[in-house]
Amino acid sequence: MHVLVLGAAAGGGFPQWNCNCRLCHGVRQGTVDARARTQSSIAISSDGEQWLLCNASPDIRAQLAANPELHPRRVPRDSGISGVLLVDGQIDHATGLLSLREGCPFDVWCTPNVHQDLSSGFPLFRMLEHWQGGLTWHPIPVDGTHREASFEIPACPGLTFTAVALTSNAPPYSPRRGAPTPGDNIGLLVEDRRRGTRLFYAPGLGELDDGVRALLTRADCVLVDGTLWHDDELIAAGVGQSRGRDMGHLALAGEGGLLAELDVLPATTRRVLIHINNTNPILDEGSEERATLTRAGIEVAFDGMRLEV
């Protein structure tokens, strides 16, 4: 299984266009040892030719340009993207669909909750009907619980996708904001049936239950939520009033944080953080927080990172 990290930052990217926090200021001035990142998205392929886009960020055009595997190369109008999967309906994961309008009709996999939000509060599905039929929806099965549901996608022959509902939060324009239900956010276990290897992908992870822990343990590589180091990070930086838990993101540090959860995974598990907020000190490669990750064997995703699972 081939995995391209198209973007590794949280919403707004890094540096965020209107942010003057220590890290954003430092990367602009070259005084912080950090690299810029676009908003999070990955692409998955079983053959290196057909790619499934997992989330479509507002930075999708620049991301496509930076990854030759996704360039047109067979016919005058073409793309390496053969489908799109959305793990939630958040702005930073769905808005890029508008920039893909010339390629419609697109096959899009998402849960009924996400389809509802993207047909009403932020009606991308309805807007894109005006471009060659728009988006063809393929439901990702969820049954109202946090149990697993497996399915396959033609663009990725040999891969099996298993979705699990996550505890996180619904988008601000959703009627379920602040009271999410199963299907607003999912994690994915992707299994390469030929190689017997598995990737677990969850860029938005508010808390872990036994079902999610079981999937993490089964994976050879986990690519998971690294949004914040501390739960009150935005408040401490003076750039917001929300805590991580309010936004549906489990902080890395502290009692019950994600670092403790990753620490108990098998030693052979590759652990990579994605969806990094611009305030998170792990972006500074010279920081003590980054050193803590290095000692724990945890990687920080960056734009252009390539994984073989």
Secondary structure as UniProt FT lines:
FT   STRAND          2..7
FT   TURN            11..13
FT   TURN            15..18
FT   HELIX           22..29
FT   STRAND          41..45
FT   STRAND          51..54
FT   TURN            58..59
FT   HELIX           60..65
FT   HELIX           68..70
FT   STRAND          81..85
FT   HELIX           91..94
FT   HELIX           95..103
FT   STRAND          106..110
FT   HELIX           112..117
FT   TURN            118..121
FT   HELIX           124..127
FT   HELIX           128..130
FT   TURN            131..133
FT   STRAND          135..139
FT   STRAND          149..151
FT   TURN            154..155
FT   TURN            157..158
FT   STRAND          159..165
FT   TURN            172..173
FT   TURN            175..178
FT   TURN            182..183
FT   STRAND          186..192
FT   TURN            193..196
FT   STRAND          197..202
FT   HELIX           210..218
FT   STRAND          221..225
FT   TURN            231..232
FT   HELIX           233..237
FT   HELIX           244..247
FT   TURN            255..256
FT   HELIX           258..263
FT   TURN            267..268
FT   STRAND          270..274
FT   TURN            278..279
FT   HELIX           281..283
FT   TURN            285..286
FT   HELIX           288..296
FT   STRAND          298..300
FT   TURN            303..304
FT   STRAND          306..308
//
